[in-house]
Amino acid sequence: MYTDSEHRPVDGGGSSIVKEQELTDLDIDQQLLALPGISLVVFTSVGCSSCRWARQQVPGWRLPVDRVCWVDAGHNGGAVERYQIFHLPALFVVCEGQFLGQIQTRLTSCDLADAIHQALTRIPEELP
């Protein structure tokens, strides 16, 4: 286990249901192409109250993903530009290295799980 920039436990620590991982401009593409299973990629920012709430709540939800990958939008401008982030939090689904696009839904456990299931039916695209 390790901690992120705010000293929160990351990658399976605490009471998380799913694993968590921090991604940066330096490793986002490499990691997402290599990670097995389903990844929920979430762009957040420390100054965003919805993002802080999502960081506290989402890891404890039973979601149909193998991990939640957090990207700090304030420190990873290259990824923000490539993924065309215009609002936060921004959520994307990647499965077995294949990009299934952005999901837009209310941040509730049930709605997010439904949106992930729907994203899994999409035709994969190249990572941005």
Short mmCIF file of the C-alpha atoms (twelve columns), coordinates in Angstrom:
data_MODEL
# 
_entry.id   MODEL 
# 
loop_
_atom_site.group_PDB 
_atom_site.id 
_atom_site.type_symbol 
_atom_site.label_atom_id 
_atom_site.label_alt_id 
_atom_site.label_comp_id 
_atom_site.label_asym_id 
_atom_site.label_seq_id 
_atom_site.Cartn_x 
_atom_site.Cartn_y 
_atom_site.Cartn_z 
_atom_site.pdbx_PDB_model_num 
ATOM 1   C CA . MET A 1   0.000   0.000  0.000   1 
ATOM 2   C CA . TYR A 2   1.112   3.555  -0.637  1 
ATOM 3   C CA . THR A 3   -0.384  7.018  -0.249  1 
ATOM 4   C CA . ASP A 4   -1.283  9.705  -2.728  1 
ATOM 5   C CA . SER A 5   -0.220  13.363 -2.587  1 
ATOM 6   C CA . GLU A 6   -2.706  14.001 0.213   1 
ATOM 7   C CA . HIS A 7   -1.512  10.972 2.217   1 
ATOM 8   C CA . ARG A 8   -4.685  8.945  1.637   1 
ATOM 9   C CA . PRO A 9   -4.237  5.178  1.365   1 
ATOM 10  C CA . VAL A 10  -4.271  4.015  -2.242  1 
ATOM 11  C CA . ASP A 11  -4.417  0.615  -4.000  1 
ATOM 12  C CA . GLY A 12  -6.618  -1.528 -1.848  1 
ATOM 13  C CA . GLY A 13  -6.057  0.195  1.466   1 
ATOM 14  C CA . GLY A 14  -8.669  0.946  4.083   1 
ATOM 15  C CA . SER A 15  -12.249 -0.172 3.604   1 
ATOM 16  C CA . SER A 16  -12.299 0.084  -0.186  1 
ATOM 17  C CA . ILE A 17  -14.373 -2.422 -2.099  1 
ATOM 18  C CA . VAL A 18  -12.326 -1.866 -5.283  1 
ATOM 19  C CA . LYS A 19  -8.632  -1.194 -5.699  1 
ATOM 20  C CA . GLU A 20  -7.519  2.363  -6.248  1 
ATOM 21  C CA . GLN A 21  -4.635  3.628  -8.313  1 
ATOM 22  C CA . GLU A 22  -3.207  7.073  -9.021  1 
ATOM 23  C CA . LEU A 23  -2.331  7.872  -12.642 1 
ATOM 24  C CA . THR A 24  -0.291  10.806 -13.952 1 
ATOM 25  C CA . ASP A 25  0.677   12.319 -17.293 1 
ATOM 26  C CA . LEU A 26  3.783   10.139 -17.157 1 
ATOM 27  C CA . ASP A 27  2.033   6.776  -16.894 1 
ATOM 28  C CA . ILE A 28  -1.653  7.081  -17.759 1 
ATOM 29  C CA . ASP A 29  -1.412  5.620  -21.275 1 
ATOM 30  C CA . GLN A 30  1.021   2.855  -20.356 1 
ATOM 31  C CA . GLN A 31  -1.015  1.824  -17.321 1 
ATOM 32  C CA . LEU A 32  -4.411  1.864  -19.023 1 
ATOM 33  C CA . LEU A 33  -3.115  -0.196 -21.941 1 
ATOM 34  C CA . ALA A 34  -1.551  -2.765 -19.593 1 
ATOM 35  C CA . LEU A 35  -4.117  -3.081 -16.798 1 
ATOM 36  C CA . PRO A 36  -6.301  -6.198 -16.983 1 
ATOM 37  C CA . GLY A 37  -10.030 -6.036 -16.462 1 
ATOM 38  C CA . ILE A 38  -12.221 -2.969 -16.143 1 
ATOM 39  C CA . SER A 39  -10.893 0.395  -14.987 1 
ATOM 40  C CA . LEU A 40  -13.004 3.390  -14.021 1 
ATOM 41  C CA . VAL A 41  -10.843 6.448  -14.707 1 
ATOM 42  C CA . VAL A 42  -11.883 9.493  -12.695 1 
ATOM 43  C CA . PHE A 43  -10.428 12.972 -13.209 1 
ATOM 44  C CA . THR A 44  -10.728 15.096 -10.070 1 
ATOM 45  C CA . SER A 45  -9.343  18.230 -8.468  1 
ATOM 46  C CA . VAL A 46  -8.722  19.174 -4.865  1 
ATOM 47  C CA . GLY A 47  -10.701 22.407 -5.320  1 
ATOM 48  C CA . CYS A 48  -13.850 20.624 -6.530  1 
ATOM 49  C CA . SER A 49  -16.303 19.675 -3.774  1 
ATOM 50  C CA . SER A 50  -18.014 17.033 -5.937  1 
ATOM 51  C CA . CYS A 51  -14.591 15.525 -6.615  1 
ATOM 52  C CA . ARG A 52  -13.713 15.385 -2.924  1 
ATOM 53  C CA . TRP A 53  -17.054 13.707 -2.226  1 
ATOM 54  C CA . ALA A 54  -16.464 11.191 -5.053  1 
ATOM 55  C CA . ARG A 55  -12.983 10.349 -3.700  1 
ATOM 56  C CA . GLN A 56  -14.524 9.575  -0.332  1 
ATOM 57  C CA . GLN A 57  -17.555 7.614  -1.529  1 
ATOM 58  C CA . VAL A 58  -16.792 5.779  -4.789  1 
ATOM 59  C CA . PRO A 59  -14.101 3.410  -3.432  1 
ATOM 60  C CA . GLY A 60  -16.616 1.905  -1.001  1 
ATOM 61  C CA . TRP A 61  -19.275 1.224  -3.612  1 
ATOM 62  C CA . ARG A 62  -19.777 -2.190 -5.181  1 
ATOM 63  C CA . LEU A 63  -19.113 -1.355 -8.808  1 
ATOM 64  C CA . PRO A 64  -18.561 -3.661 -11.795 1 
ATOM 65  C CA . VAL A 65  -14.900 -2.595 -12.086 1 
ATOM 66  C CA . ASP A 66  -11.566 -4.038 -11.038 1 
ATOM 67  C CA . ARG A 67  -10.149 -0.681 -10.009 1 
ATOM 68  C CA . VAL A 68  -10.724 3.047  -9.822  1 
ATOM 69  C CA . CYS A 69  -7.913  5.083  -11.400 1 
ATOM 70  C CA . TRP A 70  -7.703  8.630  -10.082 1 
ATOM 71  C CA . VAL A 71  -6.158  11.435 -12.130 1 
ATOM 72  C CA . ASP A 72  -5.525  14.793 -10.455 1 
ATOM 73  C CA . ALA A 73  -6.615  17.255 -13.151 1 
ATOM 74  C CA . GLY A 74  -4.701  20.100 -11.496 1 
ATOM 75  C CA . HIS A 75  -1.361  18.324 -11.829 1 
ATOM 76  C CA . ASN A 76  -1.859  16.427 -15.098 1 
ATOM 77  C CA . GLY A 77  -2.699  18.973 -17.767 1 
ATOM 78  C CA . GLY A 78  -1.545  16.758 -20.626 1 
ATOM 79  C CA . ALA A 79  -4.067  14.047 -19.744 1 
ATOM 80  C CA . VAL A 80  -6.767  16.671 -19.186 1 
ATOM 81  C CA . GLU A 81  -6.137  18.057 -22.670 1 
ATOM 82  C CA . ARG A 82  -6.029  14.650 -24.385 1 
ATOM 83  C CA . TYR A 83  -9.200  13.445 -22.681 1 
ATOM 84  C CA . GLN A 84  -10.882 16.821 -23.351 1 
ATOM 85  C CA . ILE A 85  -11.958 17.392 -19.756 1 
ATOM 86  C CA . PHE A 86  -14.337 20.350 -19.422 1 
ATOM 87  C CA . HIS A 87  -16.003 19.558 -16.090 1 
ATOM 88  C CA . LEU A 88  -15.111 17.597 -12.992 1 
ATOM 89  C CA . PRO A 89  -15.380 14.932 -11.913 1 
ATOM 90  C CA . ALA A 90  -15.015 13.321 -15.337 1 
ATOM 91  C CA . LEU A 91  -15.424 9.541  -15.596 1 
ATOM 92  C CA . PHE A 92  -14.230 7.124  -18.288 1 
ATOM 93  C CA . VAL A 93  -14.275 3.349  -18.721 1 
ATOM 94  C CA . VAL A 94  -11.332 1.348  -20.036 1 
ATOM 95  C CA . CYS A 95  -11.561 -2.444 -20.400 1 
ATOM 96  C CA . GLU A 96  -8.537  -4.611 -21.206 1 
ATOM 97  C CA . GLY A 97  -6.711  -1.607 -22.651 1 
ATOM 98  C CA . GLN A 98  -9.648  -0.554 -24.814 1 
ATOM 99  C CA . PHE A 99  -11.219 2.866  -24.331 1 
ATOM 100 C CA . LEU A 100 -15.010 2.709  -23.967 1 
ATOM 101 C CA . GLY A 101 -15.539 6.440  -23.563 1 
ATOM 102 C CA . GLN A 102 -16.830 8.898  -21.048 1 
ATOM 103 C CA . ILE A 103 -19.796 8.222  -18.832 1 
ATOM 104 C CA . GLN A 104 -22.103 10.913 -17.576 1 
ATOM 105 C CA . THR A 105 -24.398 10.031 -14.734 1 
ATOM 106 C CA . ARG A 106 -25.448 11.018 -11.272 1 
ATOM 107 C CA . LEU A 107 -22.899 9.979  -8.698  1 
ATOM 108 C CA . THR A 108 -24.875 7.311  -6.936  1 
ATOM 109 C CA . SER A 109 -23.776 3.704  -6.636  1 
ATOM 110 C CA . CYS A 110 -26.692 2.350  -8.674  1 
ATOM 111 C CA . ASP A 111 -26.546 4.985  -11.432 1 
ATOM 112 C CA . LEU A 112 -22.778 4.672  -11.791 1 
ATOM 113 C CA . ALA A 113 -22.962 0.866  -11.954 1 
ATOM 114 C CA . ASP A 114 -25.656 1.109  -14.656 1 
ATOM 115 C CA . ALA A 115 -23.577 3.612  -16.659 1 
ATOM 116 C CA . ILE A 116 -20.529 1.333  -16.464 1 
ATOM 117 C CA . HIS A 117 -22.573 -1.650 -17.680 1 
ATOM 118 C CA . GLN A 118 -23.862 0.462  -20.559 1 
ATOM 119 C CA . ALA A 119 -20.317 1.618  -21.447 1 
ATOM 120 C CA . LEU A 120 -19.195 -2.015 -21.609 1 
ATOM 121 C CA . THR A 121 -21.558 -2.537 -24.574 1 
ATOM 122 C CA . ARG A 122 -19.901 0.206  -26.649 1 
ATOM 123 C CA . ILE A 123 -17.511 -0.369 -29.536 1 
ATOM 124 C CA . PRO A 124 -13.992 0.286  -28.210 1 
ATOM 125 C CA . GLU A 125 -11.947 3.220  -29.448 1 
ATOM 126 C CA . GLU A 126 -8.260  4.154  -29.230 1 
ATOM 127 C CA . LEU A 127 -7.129  5.830  -26.037 1 
ATOM 128 C CA . PRO A 128 -7.085  9.620  -26.468 1 
# 
